[in-house]
Amino acid sequence: LLMDFEESMTIFAPRCWDYAYLVQRFVLRGKAPSRHILIALERLLEDTGVSILQVFETMREIAGLMTAVAVHLYTEEDVSTPVAELQKFRDLHREASLWHGLADGR
């Protein structure tokens, strides 16, 4: 059983978000794009109705949303987000884009 309540107090998201969080946190973190991992992920998603391209696009959306939340908190509520956290969102977007490109080119 895997539970992650980040942002879930106010957001009810599509299943693709669950898969995106799973993939970004436990599968891809820091791994170079690889066809072997891509094939394994496609097998994982086979019967879910969610494509690997949707997962990578959702990862990019999550990174953008979290960046927007950080900007909002800073500009509207005077709450700062650590630079390392912002870098994590940037890296996630970049990583998801690399993987999306690999998957899209197949």
Backbone atoms as SQL, in Angstrom:
CREATE TABLE atoms (id INTEGER PRIMARY KEY, chain TEXT, resi INTEGER, resn TEXT, atom TEXT, x REAL, y REAL, z REAL);
INSERT INTO atoms VALUES
  (1, 'A', 1, 'LEU', 'N', 0.850, -1.173, 0.000),
  (2, 'A', 1, 'LEU', 'CA', 0.000, 0.000, 0.000),
  (3, 'A', 1, 'LEU', 'C', 0.891, 1.229, 0.000),
  (4, 'A', 2, 'LEU', 'N', 0.631, 2.133, -0.927),
  (5, 'A', 2, 'LEU', 'CA', 1.404, 3.361, -1.053),
  (6, 'A', 2, 'LEU', 'C', 0.467, 4.530, -0.847),
  (7, 'A', 3, 'MET', 'N', 0.784, 5.387, 0.100),
  (8, 'A', 3, 'MET', 'CA', -0.058, 6.555, 0.354),
  (9, 'A', 3, 'MET', 'C', 0.815, 7.800, 0.347),
  (10, 'A', 4, 'ASP', 'N', 0.367, 8.802, -0.362),
  (11, 'A', 4, 'ASP', 'CA', 1.069, 10.077, -0.437),
  (12, 'A', 4, 'ASP', 'C', 0.008, 11.158, -0.420),
  (13, 'A', 5, 'PHE', 'N', -0.016, 11.946, 0.634),
  (14, 'A', 5, 'PHE', 'CA', -1.074, 12.933, 0.786),
  (15, 'A', 5, 'PHE', 'C', -0.670, 14.331, 0.354),
  (16, 'A', 6, 'GLU', 'N', 0.470, 14.469, -0.311),
  (17, 'A', 6, 'GLU', 'CA', 0.891, 15.781, -0.778),
  (18, 'A', 6, 'GLU', 'C', -0.169, 16.354, -1.705),
  (19, 'A', 7, 'GLU', 'N', -0.685, 17.510, -1.382),
  (20, 'A', 7, 'GLU', 'CA', -1.705, 18.217, -2.161),
  (21, 'A', 7, 'GLU', 'C', -3.058, 17.523, -2.175),
  (22, 'A', 8, 'SER', 'N', -3.189, 16.351, -1.554),
  (23, 'A', 8, 'SER', 'CA', -4.454, 15.629, -1.655),
  (24, 'A', 8, 'SER', 'C', -5.517, 16.143, -0.693),
  (25, 'A', 9, 'MET', 'N', -5.166, 17.074, 0.136),
  (26, 'A', 9, 'MET', 'CA', -6.167, 17.627, 1.040),
  (27, 'A', 9, 'MET', 'C', -7.201, 18.446, 0.267),
  (28, 'A', 10, 'THR', 'N', -6.820, 18.982, -0.875),
  (29, 'A', 10, 'THR', 'CA', -7.746, 19.839, -1.618),
  (30, 'A', 10, 'THR', 'C', -7.908, 19.435, -3.080),
  (31, 'A', 11, 'ILE', 'N', -7.180, 18.445, -3.539),
  (32, 'A', 11, 'ILE', 'CA', -7.216, 18.090, -4.949),
  (33, 'A', 11, 'ILE', 'C', -7.640, 16.626, -5.109),
  (34, 'A', 12, 'PHE', 'N', -8.617, 16.421, -5.943),
  (35, 'A', 12, 'PHE', 'CA', -8.977, 15.070, -6.353),
  (36, 'A', 12, 'PHE', 'C', -8.631, 14.997, -7.829),
  (37, 'A', 13, 'ALA', 'N', -7.596, 14.279, -8.150),
  (38, 'A', 13, 'ALA', 'CA', -7.027, 14.301, -9.495),
  (39, 'A', 13, 'ALA', 'C', -7.292, 12.986, -10.219),
  (40, 'A', 14, 'PRO', 'N', -7.110, 12.993, -11.529),
  (41, 'A', 14, 'PRO', 'CA', -7.258, 11.761, -12.313),
  (42, 'A', 14, 'PRO', 'C', -6.229, 10.708, -11.894),
  (43, 'A', 15, 'ARG', 'N', -6.519, 9.459, -12.247),
  (44, 'A', 15, 'ARG', 'CA', -5.598, 8.359, -11.914),
  (45, 'A', 15, 'ARG', 'C', -4.197, 8.600, -12.444),
  (46, 'A', 16, 'CYS', 'N', -4.103, 9.292, -13.563),
  (47, 'A', 16, 'CYS', 'CA', -2.799, 9.548, -14.169),
  (48, 'A', 16, 'CYS', 'C', -1.874, 10.268, -13.197),
  (49, 'A', 17, 'TRP', 'N', -2.433, 11.127, -12.350),
  (50, 'A', 17, 'TRP', 'CA', -1.614, 11.821, -11.352),
  (51, 'A', 17, 'TRP', 'C', -1.004, 10.828, -10.372),
  (52, 'A', 18, 'ASP', 'N', -1.781, 9.828, -9.964),
  (53, 'A', 18, 'ASP', 'CA', -1.249, 8.809, -9.051),
  (54, 'A', 18, 'ASP', 'C', -0.069, 8.086, -9.691),
  (55, 'A', 19, 'TYR', 'N', -0.230, 7.697, -10.948),
  (56, 'A', 19, 'TYR', 'CA', 0.858, 7.011, -11.645),
  (57, 'A', 19, 'TYR', 'C', 2.059, 7.935, -11.833),
  (58, 'A', 20, 'ALA', 'N', 1.816, 9.189, -12.134),
  (59, 'A', 20, 'ALA', 'CA', 2.921, 10.139, -12.318),
  (60, 'A', 20, 'ALA', 'C', 3.729, 10.283, -11.031),
  (61, 'A', 21, 'TYR', 'N', 3.046, 10.415, -9.890),
  (62, 'A', 21, 'TYR', 'CA', 3.765, 10.511, -8.618),
  (63, 'A', 21, 'TYR', 'C', 4.552, 9.237, -8.333),
  (64, 'A', 22, 'LEU', 'N', 3.948, 8.097, -8.585),
  (65, 'A', 22, 'LEU', 'CA', 4.631, 6.823, -8.364),
  (66, 'A', 22, 'LEU', 'C', 5.894, 6.734, -9.221),
  (67, 'A', 23, 'VAL', 'N', 5.756, 7.040, -10.497),
  (68, 'A', 23, 'VAL', 'CA', 6.885, 6.932, -11.421),
  (69, 'A', 23, 'VAL', 'C', 7.980, 7.934, -11.062),
  (70, 'A', 24, 'GLN', 'N', 7.615, 9.185, -10.801),
  (71, 'A', 24, 'GLN', 'CA', 8.638, 10.191, -10.543),
  (72, 'A', 24, 'GLN', 'C', 9.372, 9.940, -9.240),
  (73, 'A', 25, 'ARG', 'N', 8.705, 9.440, -8.237),
  (74, 'A', 25, 'ARG', 'CA', 9.345, 9.286, -6.932),
  (75, 'A', 25, 'ARG', 'C', 10.087, 7.991, -6.746),
  (76, 'A', 26, 'PHE', 'N', 9.586, 6.920, -7.339),
  (77, 'A', 26, 'PHE', 'CA', 10.157, 5.619, -7.024),
  (78, 'A', 26, 'PHE', 'C', 10.815, 4.918, -8.206),
  (79, 'A', 27, 'VAL', 'N', 10.653, 5.447, -9.414),
  (80, 'A', 27, 'VAL', 'CA', 11.210, 4.761, -10.578),
  (81, 'A', 27, 'VAL', 'C', 12.284, 5.596, -11.258),
  (82, 'A', 28, 'LEU', 'N', 11.973, 6.837, -11.596),
  (83, 'A', 28, 'LEU', 'CA', 12.850, 7.605, -12.477),
  (84, 'A', 28, 'LEU', 'C', 13.858, 8.497, -11.781),
  (85, 'A', 29, 'ARG', 'N', 13.695, 8.825, -10.543),
  (86, 'A', 29, 'ARG', 'CA', 14.537, 9.827, -9.886),
  (87, 'A', 29, 'ARG', 'C', 16.013, 9.663, -10.224),
  (88, 'A', 30, 'GLY', 'N', 16.486, 10.544, -11.104),
  (89, 'A', 30, 'GLY', 'CA', 17.904, 10.596, -11.414),
  (90, 'A', 30, 'GLY', 'C', 18.397, 9.562, -12.411),
  (91, 'A', 31, 'LYS', 'N', 17.512, 8.708, -12.904),
  (92, 'A', 31, 'LYS', 'CA', 17.945, 7.702, -13.872),
  (93, 'A', 31, 'LYS', 'C', 17.947, 8.297, -15.270),
  (94, 'A', 32, 'ALA', 'N', 18.960, 7.951, -16.034),
  (95, 'A', 32, 'ALA', 'CA', 19.024, 8.391, -17.423),
  (96, 'A', 32, 'ALA', 'C', 17.941, 7.671, -18.222),
  (97, 'A', 33, 'PRO', 'N', 17.340, 8.350, -19.194),
  (98, 'A', 33, 'PRO', 'CA', 16.323, 7.698, -20.015),
  (99, 'A', 33, 'PRO', 'C', 16.843, 6.394, -20.620),
  (100, 'A', 34, 'SER', 'N', 16.049, 5.355, -20.512),
  (101, 'A', 34, 'SER', 'CA', 16.447, 4.021, -20.957),
  (102, 'A', 34, 'SER', 'C', 15.237, 3.307, -21.547),
  (103, 'A', 35, 'ARG', 'N', 15.433, 2.661, -22.666),
  (104, 'A', 35, 'ARG', 'CA', 14.342, 1.899, -23.293),
  (105, 'A', 35, 'ARG', 'C', 13.889, 0.744, -22.392),
  (106, 'A', 36, 'HIS', 'N', 14.807, 0.151, -21.629),
  (107, 'A', 36, 'HIS', 'CA', 14.453, -0.960, -20.743),
  (108, 'A', 36, 'HIS', 'C', 13.471, -0.500, -19.667),
  (109, 'A', 37, 'ILE', 'N', 13.754, 0.639, -19.062),
  (110, 'A', 37, 'ILE', 'CA', 12.850, 1.169, -18.037),
  (111, 'A', 37, 'ILE', 'C', 11.531, 1.571, -18.686),
  (112, 'A', 38, 'LEU', 'N', 11.596, 2.170, -19.857),
  (113, 'A', 38, 'LEU', 'CA', 10.392, 2.589, -20.571),
  (114, 'A', 38, 'LEU', 'C', 9.488, 1.389, -20.857),
  (115, 'A', 39, 'ILE', 'N', 10.057, 0.304, -21.307),
  (116, 'A', 39, 'ILE', 'CA', 9.277, -0.907, -21.589),
  (117, 'A', 39, 'ILE', 'C', 8.642, -1.441, -20.305),
  (118, 'A', 40, 'ALA', 'N', 9.391, -1.433, -19.214),
  (119, 'A', 40, 'ALA', 'CA', 8.845, -1.896, -17.933),
  (120, 'A', 40, 'ALA', 'C', 7.683, -1.010, -17.482),
  (121, 'A', 41, 'LEU', 'N', 7.817, 0.302, -17.671),
  (122, 'A', 41, 'LEU', 'CA', 6.731, 1.207, -17.294),
  (123, 'A', 41, 'LEU', 'C', 5.497, 0.979, -18.152),
  (124, 'A', 42, 'GLU', 'N', 5.699, 0.747, -19.439),
  (125, 'A', 42, 'GLU', 'CA', 4.560, 0.475, -20.320),
  (126, 'A', 42, 'GLU', 'C', 3.845, -0.800, -19.900),
  (127, 'A', 43, 'ARG', 'N', 4.594, -1.793, -19.479),
  (128, 'A', 43, 'ARG', 'CA', 3.975, -3.037, -18.985),
  (129, 'A', 43, 'ARG', 'C', 3.199, -2.776, -17.702),
  (130, 'A', 44, 'LEU', 'N', 3.766, -1.966, -16.830),
  (131, 'A', 44, 'LEU', 'CA', 3.091, -1.617, -15.576),
  (132, 'A', 44, 'LEU', 'C', 1.733, -0.970, -15.851),
  (133, 'A', 45, 'LEU', 'N', 1.674, -0.158, -16.889),
  (134, 'A', 45, 'LEU', 'CA', 0.468, 0.608, -17.195),
  (135, 'A', 45, 'LEU', 'C', -0.483, -0.104, -18.164),
  (136, 'A', 46, 'GLU', 'N', -0.112, -1.288, -18.638),
  (137, 'A', 46, 'GLU', 'CA', -0.862, -1.974, -19.691),
  (138, 'A', 46, 'GLU', 'C', -2.375, -1.971, -19.507),
  (139, 'A', 47, 'ASP', 'N', -2.868, -2.355, -18.375),
  (140, 'A', 47, 'ASP', 'CA', -4.307, -2.520, -18.166),
  (141, 'A', 47, 'ASP', 'C', -4.940, -1.377, -17.383),
  (142, 'A', 48, 'THR', 'N', -4.278, -0.237, -17.355),
  (143, 'A', 48, 'THR', 'CA', -4.785, 0.872, -16.541),
  (144, 'A', 48, 'THR', 'C', -5.597, 1.894, -17.327),
  (145, 'A', 49, 'GLY', 'N', -5.457, 1.888, -18.646),
  (146, 'A', 49, 'GLY', 'CA', -6.111, 2.919, -19.447),
  (147, 'A', 49, 'GLY', 'C', -5.328, 4.218, -19.479),
  (148, 'A', 50, 'VAL', 'N', -4.121, 4.199, -18.920),
  (149, 'A', 50, 'VAL', 'CA', -3.252, 5.379, -18.878),
  (150, 'A', 50, 'VAL', 'C', -2.008, 5.064, -19.707),
  (151, 'A', 51, 'SER', 'N', -1.649, 5.959, -20.619),
  (152, 'A', 51, 'SER', 'CA', -0.459, 5.728, -21.436),
  (153, 'A', 51, 'SER', 'C', 0.772, 6.335, -20.768),
  (154, 'A', 52, 'ILE', 'N', 1.915, 5.824, -21.161),
  (155, 'A', 52, 'ILE', 'CA', 3.162, 6.350, -20.620),
  (156, 'A', 52, 'ILE', 'C', 3.352, 7.813, -21.003),
  (157, 'A', 53, 'LEU', 'N', 2.904, 8.191, -22.198),
  (158, 'A', 53, 'LEU', 'CA', 2.997, 9.601, -22.607),
  (159, 'A', 53, 'LEU', 'C', 2.153, 10.485, -21.694),
  (160, 'A', 54, 'GLN', 'N', 0.969, 10.002, -21.305),
  (161, 'A', 54, 'GLN', 'CA', 0.130, 10.760, -20.372),
  (162, 'A', 54, 'GLN', 'C', 0.833, 10.937, -19.025),
  (163, 'A', 55, 'VAL', 'N', 1.518, 9.889, -18.584),
  (164, 'A', 55, 'VAL', 'CA', 2.225, 9.964, -17.297),
  (165, 'A', 55, 'VAL', 'C', 3.323, 11.019, -17.357),
  (166, 'A', 56, 'PHE', 'N', 4.107, 11.023, -18.418),
  (167, 'A', 56, 'PHE', 'CA', 5.189, 12.003, -18.518),
  (168, 'A', 56, 'PHE', 'C', 4.641, 13.425, -18.666),
  (169, 'A', 57, 'GLU', 'N', 3.564, 13.584, -19.415),
  (170, 'A', 57, 'GLU', 'CA', 2.946, 14.904, -19.544),
  (171, 'A', 57, 'GLU', 'C', 2.396, 15.365, -18.197),
  (172, 'A', 58, 'THR', 'N', 1.807, 14.458, -17.461),
  (173, 'A', 58, 'THR', 'CA', 1.288, 14.801, -16.136),
  (174, 'A', 58, 'THR', 'C', 2.417, 15.187, -15.188),
  (175, 'A', 59, 'MET', 'N', 3.555, 14.518, -15.300),
  (176, 'A', 59, 'MET', 'CA', 4.705, 14.894, -14.473),
  (177, 'A', 59, 'MET', 'C', 5.114, 16.333, -14.762),
  (178, 'A', 60, 'ARG', 'N', 5.089, 16.717, -16.033),
  (179, 'A', 60, 'ARG', 'CA', 5.420, 18.111, -16.383),
  (180, 'A', 60, 'ARG', 'C', 4.372, 19.066, -15.822),
  (181, 'A', 61, 'GLU', 'N', 3.097, 18.681, -15.903),
  (182, 'A', 61, 'GLU', 'CA', 2.034, 19.524, -15.355),
  (183, 'A', 61, 'GLU', 'C', 2.179, 19.699, -13.847),
  (184, 'A', 62, 'ILE', 'N', 2.520, 18.627, -13.159),
  (185, 'A', 62, 'ILE', 'CA', 2.708, 18.696, -11.707),
  (186, 'A', 62, 'ILE', 'C', 3.850, 19.648, -11.369),
  (187, 'A', 63, 'ALA', 'N', 4.956, 19.553, -12.110),
  (188, 'A', 63, 'ALA', 'CA', 6.093, 20.447, -11.869),
  (189, 'A', 63, 'ALA', 'C', 5.683, 21.898, -12.092),
  (190, 'A', 64, 'GLY', 'N', 4.936, 22.158, -13.156),
  (191, 'A', 64, 'GLY', 'CA', 4.467, 23.517, -13.422),
  (192, 'A', 64, 'GLY', 'C', 3.510, 24.009, -12.361),
  (193, 'A', 65, 'LEU', 'N', 2.597, 23.152, -11.931),
  (194, 'A', 65, 'LEU', 'CA', 1.641, 23.532, -10.895),
  (195, 'A', 65, 'LEU', 'C', 2.347, 23.858, -9.582),
  (196, 'A', 66, 'MET', 'N', 3.295, 23.030, -9.206),
  (197, 'A', 66, 'MET', 'CA', 4.009, 23.273, -7.951),
  (198, 'A', 66, 'MET', 'C', 4.826, 24.561, -8.017),
  (199, 'A', 67, 'THR', 'N', 5.375, 24.868, -9.193),
  (200, 'A', 67, 'THR', 'CA', 6.094, 26.129, -9.371),
  (201, 'A', 67, 'THR', 'C', 5.129, 27.298, -9.249),
  (202, 'A', 68, 'ALA', 'N', 3.950, 27.176, -9.860),
  (203, 'A', 68, 'ALA', 'CA', 2.936, 28.231, -9.757),
  (204, 'A', 68, 'ALA', 'C', 2.479, 28.425, -8.319),
  (205, 'A', 69, 'VAL', 'N', 2.325, 27.334, -7.591),
  (206, 'A', 69, 'VAL', 'CA', 1.947, 27.428, -6.169),
  (207, 'A', 69, 'VAL', 'C', 3.027, 28.178, -5.395),
  (208, 'A', 70, 'ALA', 'N', 4.286, 27.874, -5.670),
  (209, 'A', 70, 'ALA', 'CA', 5.389, 28.552, -4.976),
  (210, 'A', 70, 'ALA', 'C', 5.387, 30.051, -5.280),
  (211, 'A', 71, 'VAL', 'N', 5.145, 30.418, -6.532),
  (212, 'A', 71, 'VAL', 'CA', 5.087, 31.841, -6.905),
  (213, 'A', 71, 'VAL', 'C', 3.914, 32.509, -6.209),
  (214, 'A', 72, 'HIS', 'N', 2.768, 31.851, -6.209),
  (215, 'A', 72, 'HIS', 'CA', 1.590, 32.400, -5.531),
  (216, 'A', 72, 'HIS', 'C', 1.863, 32.619, -4.041),
  (217, 'A', 73, 'LEU', 'N', 2.423, 31.611, -3.397),
  (218, 'A', 73, 'LEU', 'CA', 2.709, 31.737, -1.964),
  (219, 'A', 73, 'LEU', 'C', 3.645, 32.906, -1.692),
  (220, 'A', 74, 'TYR', 'N', 4.623, 33.101, -2.573),
  (221, 'A', 74, 'TYR', 'CA', 5.582, 34.187, -2.375),
  (222, 'A', 74, 'TYR', 'C', 4.949, 35.556, -2.620),
  (223, 'A', 75, 'THR', 'N', 4.198, 35.679, -3.716),
  (224, 'A', 75, 'THR', 'CA', 3.666, 36.995, -4.093),
  (225, 'A', 75, 'THR', 'C', 2.418, 37.384, -3.306),
  (226, 'A', 76, 'GLU', 'N', 1.618, 36.415, -2.926),
  (227, 'A', 76, 'GLU', 'CA', 0.340, 36.730, -2.277),
  (228, 'A', 76, 'GLU', 'C', 0.344, 36.516, -0.769),
  (229, 'A', 77, 'GLU', 'N', 1.194, 35.627, -0.293),
  (230, 'A', 77, 'GLU', 'CA', 1.145, 35.292, 1.131),
  (231, 'A', 77, 'GLU', 'C', 2.488, 35.464, 1.830),
  (232, 'A', 78, 'ASP', 'N', 3.482, 35.980, 1.100),
  (233, 'A', 78, 'ASP', 'CA', 4.807, 36.246, 1.657),
  (234, 'A', 78, 'ASP', 'C', 5.441, 35.001, 2.296),
  (235, 'A', 79, 'VAL', 'N', 5.240, 33.858, 1.637),
  (236, 'A', 79, 'VAL', 'CA', 5.818, 32.594, 2.092),
  (237, 'A', 79, 'VAL', 'C', 6.855, 32.165, 1.062),
  (238, 'A', 80, 'SER', 'N', 8.077, 31.965, 1.516),
  (239, 'A', 80, 'SER', 'CA', 9.166, 31.583, 0.609),
  (240, 'A', 80, 'SER', 'C', 9.267, 30.069, 0.479),
  (241, 'A', 81, 'THR', 'N', 9.646, 29.639, -0.689),
  (242, 'A', 81, 'THR', 'CA', 9.917, 28.232, -0.955),
  (243, 'A', 81, 'THR', 'C', 11.428, 28.072, -1.075),
  (244, 'A', 82, 'PRO', 'N', 12.007, 27.080, -0.408),
  (245, 'A', 82, 'PRO', 'CA', 13.457, 26.889, -0.514),
  (246, 'A', 82, 'PRO', 'C', 13.892, 26.709, -1.970),
  (247, 'A', 83, 'VAL', 'N', 15.041, 27.242, -2.296),
  (248, 'A', 83, 'VAL', 'CA', 15.576, 27.146, -3.653),
  (249, 'A', 83, 'VAL', 'C', 15.698, 25.683, -4.081),
  (250, 'A', 84, 'ALA', 'N', 16.096, 24.823, -3.180),
  (251, 'A', 84, 'ALA', 'CA', 16.237, 23.398, -3.516),
  (252, 'A', 84, 'ALA', 'C', 14.907, 22.805, -3.971),
  (253, 'A', 85, 'GLU', 'N', 13.828, 23.255, -3.390),
  (254, 'A', 85, 'GLU', 'CA', 12.506, 22.766, -3.784),
  (255, 'A', 85, 'GLU', 'C', 12.154, 23.242, -5.194),
  (256, 'A', 86, 'LEU', 'N', 12.454, 24.496, -5.487),
  (257, 'A', 86, 'LEU', 'CA', 12.213, 25.025, -6.832),
  (258, 'A', 86, 'LEU', 'C', 13.075, 24.303, -7.863),
  (259, 'A', 87, 'GLN', 'N', 14.313, 24.009, -7.495),
  (260, 'A', 87, 'GLN', 'CA', 15.195, 23.265, -8.393),
  (261, 'A', 87, 'GLN', 'C', 14.657, 21.859, -8.635),
  (262, 'A', 88, 'LYS', 'N', 14.052, 21.266, -7.614),
  (263, 'A', 88, 'LYS', 'CA', 13.458, 19.940, -7.763),
  (264, 'A', 88, 'LYS', 'C', 12.348, 19.973, -8.813),
  (265, 'A', 89, 'PHE', 'N', 11.516, 21.012, -8.800),
  (266, 'A', 89, 'PHE', 'CA', 10.443, 21.130, -9.789),
  (267, 'A', 89, 'PHE', 'C', 11.015, 21.330, -11.190),
  (268, 'A', 90, 'ARG', 'N', 12.055, 22.152, -11.299),
  (269, 'A', 90, 'ARG', 'CA', 12.712, 22.369, -12.588),
  (270, 'A', 90, 'ARG', 'C', 13.285, 21.056, -13.120),
  (271, 'A', 91, 'ASP', 'N', 13.963, 20.327, -12.241),
  (272, 'A', 91, 'ASP', 'CA', 14.570, 19.056, -12.641),
  (273, 'A', 91, 'ASP', 'C', 13.505, 18.033, -13.034),
  (274, 'A', 92, 'LEU', 'N', 12.396, 18.018, -12.311),
  (275, 'A', 92, 'LEU', 'CA', 11.311, 17.100, -12.629),
  (276, 'A', 92, 'LEU', 'C', 10.751, 17.402, -14.020),
  (277, 'A', 93, 'HIS', 'N', 10.554, 18.668, -14.327),
  (278, 'A', 93, 'HIS', 'CA', 10.032, 19.042, -15.641),
  (279, 'A', 93, 'HIS', 'C', 11.009, 18.610, -16.741),
  (280, 'A', 94, 'ARG', 'N', 12.276, 18.873, -16.535),
  (281, 'A', 94, 'ARG', 'CA', 13.306, 18.501, -17.511),
  (282, 'A', 94, 'ARG', 'C', 13.360, 16.982, -17.693),
  (283, 'A', 95, 'GLU', 'N', 13.344, 16.267, -16.580),
  (284, 'A', 95, 'GLU', 'CA', 13.411, 14.806, -16.622),
  (285, 'A', 95, 'GLU', 'C', 12.190, 14.225, -17.348),
  (286, 'A', 96, 'ALA', 'N', 11.012, 14.733, -17.025),
  (287, 'A', 96, 'ALA', 'CA', 9.789, 14.248, -17.675),
  (288, 'A', 96, 'ALA', 'C', 9.820, 14.541, -19.170),
  (289, 'A', 97, 'SER', 'N', 10.369, 15.680, -19.547),
  (290, 'A', 97, 'SER', 'CA', 10.472, 16.022, -20.970),
  (291, 'A', 97, 'SER', 'C', 11.410, 15.076, -21.704),
  (292, 'A', 98, 'LEU', 'N', 12.531, 14.719, -21.085),
  (293, 'A', 98, 'LEU', 'CA', 13.461, 13.766, -21.700),
  (294, 'A', 98, 'LEU', 'C', 12.800, 12.407, -21.903),
  (295, 'A', 99, 'TRP', 'N', 12.122, 11.928, -20.865),
  (296, 'A', 99, 'TRP', 'CA', 11.449, 10.637, -20.948),
  (297, 'A', 99, 'TRP', 'C', 10.304, 10.686, -21.957),
  (298, 'A', 100, 'HIS', 'N', 9.570, 11.778, -21.986),
  (299, 'A', 100, 'HIS', 'CA', 8.474, 11.936, -22.947),
  (300, 'A', 100, 'HIS', 'C', 9.015, 11.848, -24.363),
  (301, 'A', 101, 'GLY', 'N', 10.146, 12.525, -24.618),
  (302, 'A', 101, 'GLY', 'CA', 10.765, 12.476, -25.935),
  (303, 'A', 101, 'GLY', 'C', 11.174, 11.076, -26.335),
  (304, 'A', 102, 'LEU', 'N', 11.725, 10.316, -25.384),
  (305, 'A', 102, 'LEU', 'CA', 12.119, 8.947, -25.667),
  (306, 'A', 102, 'LEU', 'C', 10.885, 8.100, -25.993),
  (307, 'A', 103, 'ALA', 'N', 9.844, 8.246, -25.179),
  (308, 'A', 103, 'ALA', 'CA', 8.627, 7.444, -25.386),
  (309, 'A', 103, 'ALA', 'C', 7.918, 7.835, -26.674),
  (310, 'A', 104, 'ASP', 'N', 7.922, 9.108, -27.005),
  (311, 'A', 104, 'ASP', 'CA', 7.227, 9.601, -28.184),
  (312, 'A', 104, 'ASP', 'C', 7.948, 9.201, -29.463),
  (313, 'A', 105, 'GLY', 'N', 9.243, 8.969, -29.364),
  (314, 'A', 105, 'GLY', 'CA', 10.035, 8.629, -30.542),
  (315, 'A', 105, 'GLY', 'C', 10.010, 7.159, -30.894),
  (316, 'A', 106, 'ARG', 'N', 9.271, 6.369, -30.128),
  (317, 'A', 106, 'ARG', 'CA', 9.238, 4.905, -30.363),
  (318, 'A', 106, 'ARG', 'C', 8.281, 4.547, -31.455);
